[in-house]
Amino acid sequence: MRKSLIILCCQAEGLLELEFATFLTKIPHPLNNLNLFPYYGNYIKLANLEYGILNVNGVVQPKKVAFVGSSPMPLTSIIMASQHMKSTHFDNFDIDEAANDVALKIVPFDIC
């Protein structure tokens, strides 16, 4: 039962992100509206935690970061890039090509 619930939650969260990311692509300046996402505050906390872990381990301002599993709305890498690693180049990858396509409409390649 636990495994089924984990799978169901992952699918639901993936659909929520896809739906919201698609919404963002249809409004002007999608990056200015990320805070409308219901779990945005959780992503802020997650990015702070992840940056803290990197910092403690001596990874402060790397030149490049590959973010694997970035989803259609790459919030963690956006927050890391805008608040913690401003000089770092982020490459976002997801196994789902549709997720990559939607993400590129939110964060165009030339500003990553």
Buried (B, 14 or more C-beta within 10 A) or exposed (E): EEEEEEEEEEEEEBEBBBEBBBBBBEEEEBEEBBEEBEBBEEBBEBBBEBBEEBEEEEEEEEEEBEBEEBBBBBBBBBBBBEEBBEEBEBEBEBEBEEBBEBBBBBBEEEEB
